[in-house]
Amino acid sequence: MQMTVKDAAQALNVAEKTVYRWIQSGGLPAYRVAGQYRINRAMLFDWATSKRINFSAMDPAKDPENIPLPTLATALQDGGIHYRVGGATKPEILKALVGLLKLPDTVNRDFLLQALLAREQLQSTGVGDGIALPHVRNPAVLEIAVPMVCLCFLEAPIEFEALDGKPVQVLFAPLSPNVRVHLHLLSRISFALRNPKFKALLANQGRRDEILDAARTLDPEP
C-alpha cells in the first residue's frame, strides 16, 4: 500500500512538515510520483520501528477505546481452527499460517509474513509446552477490522527456540485492530493455557466444537 505524506503524518502522529524533514534528512524512504512523495506502508513501518516512533495505521476516530472486547471463543470462531498444518521450519510454518488467515484484501500477506519473522528474530514467541503465539509487534499496521485468533495444529513438531527448548506443535495467532484488543487477546489465551482441561484438548488436538466449548466456559460472563 502506498501512502501520501499526509497519510504518513497521521500514521506517525506528527505534522506533515516533520515527515518532509525526515524524508529530506532523516532517511525516511520515499519516492516521487507526478511531483508528490509516495511512501510504502511496510517500509514506513520498518523505518518507524527502527527509530522507536509509534506507528498507527488506523484513524483514532474509527478506533474508539470503548469498543467491546472479544471473547476467546468468538475470536477463535472468526480466526479458524486448522489441523495438520505442514512445514519443516519456522519460516515455512509461518508462511503456511499466513496463507490460512482470514484476511481482508487490503492486507498484504507478504508484509505480514515478514512482520511475523521480524518479531521472531527479536525473541521467539514459543511460550513452552509445545505452544507458540506468533504475532506482529504493532497490530495496527495490519488494518484488521475484526479481531481474531487463528489456532493451528502442526503436522509435526518443529524447533521454535521456545523458552523451555521444546519443539512447537500448536500455534495461536492473534490478529487485532489495536494494541488494547491485542493485549486482551494475549491475556485470554494465556489464561486459557493455565486451564488443565483446555491444555489437554490442545495436547490431544481436540475437535473444533470441543475447543470452542472449552473456550466459552473460560470466557468471563457478559
VOTI-550201 format. One line per field, with one value per residue (C-alpha): residue number from 0; x, y, z. Coordinates in pm, 1 decimal. Last residue first. Layout:
k	[NUM;...]
east	[X;...]
north	[Y;...]
up	[Z;...]
% end
This chain:
k	[221;220;219;218;217;216;215;214;213;212;211;210;209;208;207;206;205;204;203;202;201;200;199;198;197;196;195;194;193;192;191;190;189;188;187;186;185;184;183;182;181;180;179;178;177;176;175;174;173;172;171;170;169;168;167;166;165;164;163;162;161;160;159;158;157;156;155;154;153;152;151;150;149;148;147;146;145;144;143;142;141;140;139;138;137;136;135;134;133;132;131;130;129;128;127;126;125;124;123;122;121;120;119;118;117;116;115;114;113;112;111;110;109;108;107;106;105;104;103;102;101;100;99;98;97;96;95;94;93;92;91;90;89;88;87;86;85;84;83;82;81;80;79;78;77;76;75;74;73;72;71;70;69;68;67;66;65;64;63;62;61;60;59;58;57;56;55;54;53;52;51;50;49;48;47;46;45;44;43;42;41;40;39;38;37;36;35;34;33;32;31;30;29;28;27;26;25;24;23;22;21;20;19;18;17;16;15;14;13;12;11;10;9;8;7;6;5;4;3;2;1;0]
east	[-2104.4;-1966.3;-1594.1;-1467.5;-1336.9;-1652.7;-1667.0;-1310.4;-1398.8;-1698.5;-1479.4;-1218.1;-1476.1;-1653.5;-1326.7;-1230.8;-940.5;-576.6;-484.6;-234.5;-467.0;-762.8;-543.4;-444.3;-811.8;-887.5;-579.9;-655.9;-340.1;-341.3;-684.0;-549.5;-261.4;-502.0;-728.8;-430.8;-297.8;-645.5;-664.7;-317.7;-420.5;-751.7;-570.8;-291.4;-525.6;-717.5;-616.6;-483.6;-390.8;-202.1;-222.0;12.3;36.8;313.0;621.8;951.8;1063.1;1351.8;1166.7;1158.6;1087.4;1351.5;1084.2;1207.8;920.7;654.5;478.6;152.0;106.5;-212.6;-315.4;-537.9;-619.7;-730.5;-948.0;-1019.1;-1242.4;-1134.5;-773.7;-568.1;-245.2;-25.3;-238.1;-104.9;242.1;497.4;332.6;214.6;321.8;185.8;370.0;282.0;484.4;479.2;655.0;582.1;727.2;702.5;1077.3;1254.4;1372.2;1410.5;1061.3;913.5;1093.7;951.6;599.2;648.1;790.2;487.1;250.8;423.0;391.1;23.3;-54.2;-378.6;-627.2;-793.9;-925.8;-759.1;-897.5;-563.0;-470.8;-194.5;-40.3;-17.9;151.5;410.7;458.9;517.5;769.5;955.6;969.1;1096.5;958.8;613.3;261.1;-58.3;-220.0;-524.9;-680.5;-902.9;-1049.1;-989.4;-1350.9;-1450.3;-1132.1;-1202.2;-1557.7;-1433.0;-1161.8;-1417.8;-1394.2;-1354.6;-1643.3;-1548.8;-1494.1;-1148.8;-1279.3;-1092.5;-1252.9;-1170.6;-819.0;-764.6;-584.9;-232.0;-71.9;307.6;492.4;847.9;1127.5;1354.8;1390.6;1014.9;940.5;1163.0;1007.8;655.7;743.3;884.6;563.6;349.3;543.6;574.2;475.2;605.6;449.8;592.1;400.0;521.6;823.6;987.7;1001.5;1219.4;1261.5;1635.1;1627.2;1738.4;1495.5;1237.8;1254.9;1205.3;907.8;756.2;806.5;638.6;336.5;299.8;332.8;107.8;313.4;14.7;-136.2;189.0;226.9;-120.6;-49.7;281.2;90.0;81.6;133.3;0.0]
north	[-1062.9;-1355.4;-1403.2;-1658.6;-1985.3;-2189.7;-2046.8;-2160.8;-2518.6;-2511.7;-2374.1;-2645.7;-2923.9;-2790.9;-2774.4;-3129.5;-3194.1;-3197.5;-3425.9;-3180.6;-2891.1;-3059.8;-3137.1;-2769.1;-2670.0;-2919.8;-2820.0;-2442.7;-2230.8;-2210.6;-2047.1;-1755.4;-1700.8;-1704.7;-1451.3;-1224.8;-1240.6;-1149.2;-850.0;-731.9;-728.9;-558.5;-269.4;-262.6;-205.8;-374.0;-724.6;-1051.5;-1326.8;-1636.1;-1935.5;-2209.0;-2569.6;-2819.9;-2649.6;-2817.6;-2797.9;-2569.8;-2437.8;-2076.7;-2178.4;-2167.5;-2284.1;-2628.0;-2807.6;-3057.6;-3245.4;-3191.5;-2867.2;-2780.9;-2425.2;-2184.0;-1848.6;-1579.7;-1294.1;-922.7;-784.2;-461.9;-561.7;-271.4;-475.1;-191.3;-162.4;-489.7;-346.7;-610.9;-878.5;-1209.9;-1573.1;-1730.2;-2061.6;-2387.3;-2708.5;-2692.5;-2355.3;-1994.7;-2007.4;-1645.0;-1644.7;-1316.8;-1033.7;-1260.2;-1395.8;-1046.5;-997.0;-1327.6;-1216.9;-879.3;-1050.7;-1277.7;-983.5;-793.5;-1095.2;-1125.2;-765.7;-676.2;-477.6;-796.3;-864.7;-1152.1;-1488.6;-1648.7;-1980.0;-1849.6;-1659.0;-1984.9;-2167.2;-1888.6;-1909.0;-2283.4;-2248.3;-1969.9;-2182.5;-2489.6;-2824.8;-2714.9;-2855.9;-2764.9;-3092.8;-2925.6;-2578.4;-2380.9;-2056.2;-1685.7;-1574.0;-1876.2;-1844.9;-1476.2;-1560.3;-1829.8;-1602.2;-1333.8;-1006.3;-666.6;-430.1;-93.4;168.4;283.4;411.6;306.7;488.3;830.3;702.8;660.0;327.7;268.7;363.5;374.9;484.1;600.3;384.5;484.7;124.7;77.3;392.6;273.4;-73.3;71.7;320.2;37.5;-162.8;140.6;233.7;610.9;836.1;1190.7;1425.2;1564.5;1330.0;1035.4;1096.4;841.1;779.1;606.1;807.1;868.0;1157.1;1446.1;1501.6;1236.1;1313.0;1684.1;1613.8;1395.4;1674.4;1921.0;1687.8;1723.2;1414.1;1129.8;865.1;720.4;1067.2;1206.8;906.1;956.1;1327.5;1244.9;1010.9;636.3;342.7;0.0]
up	[2988.1;3193.3;3151.4;2896.1;3036.1;2973.6;2621.7;2548.9;2644.2;2410.0;2130.0;2183.3;2191.9;1880.8;1688.5;1778.8;2013.4;1910.8;2204.1;2355.7;2275.3;2442.4;2745.0;2772.4;2778.7;3053.2;3257.3;3245.7;3252.1;2872.7;2885.8;3091.1;2848.6;2554.3;2728.3;2809.8;2454.4;2332.7;2568.9;2471.9;2105.3;2181.0;2350.3;2092.2;1800.8;1517.1;1630.6;1491.5;1738.8;1613.2;1847.5;1725.7;1846.8;1760.1;1897.9;1981.8;2347.6;2448.6;2753.7;2632.3;2274.0;2002.7;1757.5;1651.8;1480.9;1591.4;1308.7;1121.2;1310.5;1495.5;1411.7;1603.8;1439.8;1684.3;1564.7;1594.6;1318.3;1143.0;1071.7;936.7;952.2;1081.0;1395.1;1539.4;1616.4;1711.0;1498.1;1640.3;1675.0;1996.4;2036.7;2213.6;2261.3;2641.1;2635.2;2536.2;2184.2;2067.9;1999.1;2057.2;1831.9;1530.2;1592.2;1559.1;1228.0;1103.9;1192.4;1020.9;710.8;696.4;738.4;455.9;228.0;321.4;223.1;397.5;185.7;59.8;409.2;594.9;700.5;784.2;622.2;394.7;684.9;879.3;591.2;569.6;947.7;922.3;640.9;825.3;1145.8;966.2;846.7;732.3;720.7;901.5;1002.3;1160.5;1142.3;1380.3;1244.9;1310.0;1346.9;1555.6;1759.3;1827.2;1935.5;2174.0;2313.9;2391.8;2204.1;2376.0;2314.8;2163.3;2434.4;2325.4;1996.2;1680.6;1390.5;1533.5;1602.4;1226.9;1189.9;1067.6;1399.1;1412.3;1727.1;1662.2;1803.9;1513.6;1391.0;1433.7;1234.3;947.8;944.1;946.6;671.6;460.1;502.5;419.3;104.0;81.8;-207.7;-246.1;-498.7;-822.8;-1052.1;-843.5;-621.4;-395.7;-22.0;237.0;562.3;579.8;821.1;603.8;317.4;400.5;773.4;703.0;477.8;750.5;1005.0;767.4;761.7;1138.4;1356.0;1470.5;1288.1;1099.2;1053.0;914.7;687.0;541.1;484.0;316.0;85.7;135.7;-97.6;0.0]
% end
